[in-house]
């Protein structure tokens, strides 16, 4: 098993009884979390790095946006840039910081300062790392897993994070994984990896994720595309009208 490296709703990941601790939602026989009829998954637009990205997100009111603090990512933002972007973010949208093997103290500092509302871990963070981070902050944690096989299903289920994110590999690559693996994960999860406006209908017919996470699927030439962002949100929210 390898965790994904690189690239979480208005109710807060890991809060209100929907996360790892004290989850109350029914699960179906296939293992995925069952959605209530008429409720779409939470939407996370990840890798926002420019003021116009934030303004486009504000018009759509997703549940989450993501700032990538991994320096090797082309979507990387500094703390100073993130602070400026956060100042533009509409109330009610939660900011998630994406980290790859960052020092727990550094992650906790951004959480406790209110720059971000939740942390998404995309490196080799293990149980000891999560325990250390939990000792430093009470903020929700999301752990990413690269879904290559049954071992990754077991690892995701065993994670001490509030939520897991199921990905195809290095975040933001635009690649999808075998969705049958996601059906076996018996806890709330974010679905990622290769999502785009064009395939959301198929994904949501097969799976019942707590949330969906998109980055490259809403980009054109490496930059966030406001029209694609709007199309993605509309495709997800179409579930509410079915």
C-alpha positions in Angstrom: 0.0 0.0 0.0 1.2 3.5 -0.8 -0.6 6.6 0.2 -1.3 9.2 -2.4 1.2 12.1 -2.6 0.3 15.6 -3.7 -3.2 17.0 -4.5 -12.4 18.3 2.3 -18.8 20.7 3.8 -20.0 23.5 5.4 -20.7 21.2 8.4 -17.1 20.4 8.8 -15.1 17.3 8.0 -15.1 15.0 11.0 -17.7 16.9 12.9 -21.4 16.4 13.6 -21.1 12.7 13.9 -20.1 12.1 10.2 -16.5 11.2 10.6 -14.3 8.4 12.0 -15.4 9.0 15.6 -19.1 8.4 16.3 -20.3 8.1 12.7 -24.1 7.5 12.6 -25.0 7.1 8.9 -26.2 3.8 7.6 -24.0 1.6 5.5 -25.3 -0.7 2.8 -24.3 -4.3 2.2 -21.6 -3.4 -0.3 -19.7 -1.5 2.4 -20.1 2.0 1.1 -21.8 4.7 3.1 -25.5 5.0 2.1 -26.6 8.5 1.2 -30.1 9.7 2.1 -32.2 10.1 -1.1 -31.8 13.5 -2.7 -28.6 14.4 -1.0 -25.5 15.0 -3.1 -21.9 14.4 -1.8 -19.9 17.3 -0.4 -17.8 19.1 -3.0 -14.1 19.9 -2.6 -12.4 22.0 -5.2 -8.7 21.5 -4.6 -5.5 23.3 -5.7 -6.8 26.8 -5.8 -3.9 29.2 -6.1 -5.2 32.5 -7.6 -7.6 35.2 -6.5 -9.8 34.5 -9.5 -10.0 30.8 -8.4 -11.4 31.9 -5.1 -13.9 34.2 -6.6 -15.1 31.5 -9.0 -15.5 29.1 -6.0 -17.4 31.7 -4.0 -20.0 31.9 -6.8 -20.5 28.1 -6.5 -20.3 27.7 -2.7 -18.6 24.3 -2.6 -18.3 22.7 0.8 -14.5 22.9 0.7 -11.6 24.4 -1.2 -8.0 23.2 -0.9 -4.7 24.9 -0.6 -1.7 22.8 -1.5 1.3 23.3 0.8 3.5 20.7 -0.9 6.4 22.5 -2.6 6.8 20.0 -5.4 3.3 20.6 -6.6 2.6 23.0 -9.4 -0.4 24.2 -7.3 1.8 25.0 -4.3 1.0 28.2 -2.4 3.0 29.7 0.4 1.4 30.5 3.8 1.4 34.2 2.8 -0.4 33.4 -0.4 -2.9 31.2 1.3 -3.7 33.9 3.9 -4.4 36.3 1.1 -6.7 33.8 -0.7 -8.4 32.8 2.6 -9.3 36.5 3.1 -11.3 36.4 -0.1 -13.1 33.1 0.7 -16.8 33.4 1.3 -18.0 32.5 4.8 -19.4 29.0 4.9 -16.7 27.5 2.7 -14.1 25.5 4.6 -10.4 25.7 3.7 -8.4 22.4 3.7 -4.6 22.4 3.7 -2.9 19.6 1.7 0.4 18.4 3.1 3.0 15.8 2.1 5.1 14.6 5.0 5.1 18.0 6.7 6.2 18.3 10.3 3.1 17.9 12.6 4.0 21.1 14.4 3.9 23.0 11.1 0.5 21.6 10.1 -0.9 22.2 13.6 0.3 25.8 13.5 -1.7 26.6 10.4 -4.8 24.8 11.8 -4.7 26.5 15.2 -4.1 29.9 13.6 -7.3 29.5 11.6 -5.6 29.7 8.2 -7.1 26.4 7.3 -10.0 24.4 8.9 -8.8 20.8 8.2 -5.6 19.0 7.1 -5.3 16.5 4.3 -2.3 14.2 4.5 -0.9 12.9 1.2 2.5 11.5 2.2 3.7 8.7 4.3 2.0 9.8 7.5 1.4 6.9 9.8 -0.6 6.2 13.0 2.1 7.8 15.2 2.1 10.9 13.1 -1.7 11.3 13.4 -1.5 10.7 17.1 1.1 13.4 17.4 -0.9 15.8 15.3 -4.1 15.1 17.3 -2.1 16.0 20.5 -1.4 19.4 18.9 -4.8 20.3 17.3 -8.4 19.2 17.5 -9.0 20.1 13.8 -10.4 17.4 11.4 -7.9 15.2 9.6 -8.2 13.6 6.1 -5.8 10.9 5.1 -5.2 10.1 1.4 -4.7 6.5 0.1 -3.6 5.3 -3.3 -6.1 2.6 -4.2 -4.2 -0.2 -5.9 -5.7 -3.3 -4.2 -7.4 -5.0 -1.3 -4.5 -4.0 1.0 -5.3 -0.4 0.4 -9.0 -1.0 1.4 -7.9 -2.4 4.7 -5.4 0.4 5.3 -8.0 3.1 4.6 -10.5 1.4 7.0 -7.8 1.3 9.7 -6.8 4.9 9.4 -7.2 7.0 12.6 -8.0 10.1 10.6 -11.6 11.5 10.6 -12.0 10.8 6.9 -10.0 9.0 4.2 -9.6 10.2 0.6 -9.4 7.5 -2.0 -7.1 8.4 -4.9 -5.5 6.9 -8.0 -1.9 7.9 -7.0 -0.1 11.2 -6.9 -2.8 13.8 -6.4 -3.9 15.9 -9.3 -2.8 13.5 -12.0 -6.2 13.1 -13.6 -6.1 9.3 -13.3 -8.9 7.2 -12.0 -8.7 3.9 -10.0 -10.8 0.8 -9.9 -14.0 2.1 -8.3 -15.0 -1.4 -7.2 -12.3 -0.9 -4.4 -14.1 2.1 -3.1 -17.3 0.1 -2.7 -15.5 -2.1 -0.1 -14.4 0.8 2.2 -16.8 0.8 5.2 -16.4 4.3 6.4 -17.0 7.8 5.1 -14.6 8.7 2.3 -13.8 11.4 -0.2 -13.6 10.1 -3.8 -10.8 11.5 -5.9 -8.7 10.6 -8.9 -9.7 11.4 -12.4 -13.0 13.1 -11.6 -14.4 15.6 -14.0 -17.8 17.0 -15.0 -18.1 14.3 -17.7 -17.8 11.3 -15.4 -19.5 12.4 -12.2 -22.9 10.9 -13.2 -21.3 7.5 -13.7 -19.3 7.8 -10.4 -22.3 8.7 -8.3 -24.4 5.9 -9.9 -21.9 3.4 -8.7 -20.6 4.9 -5.4 -21.9 6.8 -2.4 -19.0 8.9 -1.3 -19.3 11.4 1.6 -17.5 13.9 -0.7 -15.8 14.3 -4.0 -12.5 16.0 -4.6 -11.4 17.4 -7.9 -8.3 19.3 -9.1 -7.0 18.6 -12.6 -10.6 17.8 -13.8 -11.5 21.5 -13.4 -8.3 22.9 -15.1 -7.4 24.1 -18.6 -3.7 24.3 -19.5 -2.8 23.8 -15.8 -5.0 26.6 -14.4 -8.4 26.4 -12.8 -11.2 27.0 -15.3 -14.2 28.8 -13.9 -16.5 27.1 -16.5 -15.3 23.7 -15.6 -15.6 24.4 -11.9 -19.2 25.4 -12.4 -19.9 22.3 -14.6 -18.4 20.0 -12.0 -20.5 21.5 -9.2 -23.7 21.2 -11.3 -22.9 17.6 -12.2 -22.5 16.7 -8.5 -25.6 18.7 -7.4 -27.7 17.1 -10.1 -27.9 14.2 -7.6 -30.0 16.3 -5.3 -32.7 16.6 -8.0 -32.8 12.9 -8.9 
